Amino acid sequence: MVKEILTKYGQTVVIRGTEADVSTRVFLQPVTDRKEREPFVMTELGSIDDRLWLYLGQTPLETGDIVEYNHLRFQPRSCRAYYIGDNVIYWWAMLEPEKEAAE
């Protein structure tokens, strides 16, 4: 049933992992707080988007993976599987915008 819901209502993302890239359907939504604050923070170099994003899907996700959606790139801050009995029913992750590699 979860797969059918994701197929019908989810977003298509690409997960770039350590082994192979995977295209899959997931729920990916920005996390809002009660204050509905402005999503951008000003720094010396300009503004950055510091929102967190919620990932719910059936494709496993690990820290170190990159999730690409609509020209945006995210990295998992934390992730875990949720089970019913011995079966994984979905993966949950909190994503943050990918950090640029320091040169």
Buried (B, 14 or more C-beta within 10 A) or exposed (E): EEEEEBEEEBBEBEBBBEEEEBEBBBBBEEEEEEEEEEEEEEEEEEEBEEBBBBBBBBBBBEEEBBBBBEEBBBBBEEBEEEEEEEEEEBBBBBBBBEEEEEE
